[in-house]
C-alpha cells in the first residue's frame, strides 16, 4: 500500500509557474475536480495558436496566458452546468510539487478562491484530516 500524505481541510499552496504564493485552498472531498478563482477569462487565437488568458485571484494587473488548456462542461455545486477552461499547471503543497488540472472560474462569491477536489487527492494519495488546519 502506498504511503498517504495527510493534509487538512484548508492548506496553504503556491503556484510556482504563476509566481503565486501562500494562497489558502479549500480541500473538498465532495468535489470531483478543482477550481481556480480568475477574472477576465478569454481564449485568444494568434496566428493559429490558441491560448487562454486570465487574471488570477482578483488581481486584474496580473495577466497569465497558457496554451496548456482544454474546455469542458462542469457542474457547479449549485447544479448549474457551464463550459469552463481547464488548465494544467504545478501546485506546491507543503514542500512537494504536483501536477494539477483546475477549471478557471469566477469564485468571487465563494469564501475560498481555490478548491481542490477528490480527483487530485486520489491521484497523489492524500488523506484529509478535518482536525488539521494548515491555513
Secondary structure, 3 states (H helix, E strand, C coil): CCCCEEECCEEEEEEHHHCEEEEEEEECCCCCCEEEEEEEEEEEEECCEEEEEEEECCCCCCCEEECCEEEEEEECCCCCEEEEEEEEEEEEECCEEEEEEEEEECCCCCCCCEEECHHHHHHCCEEECCCCCEC
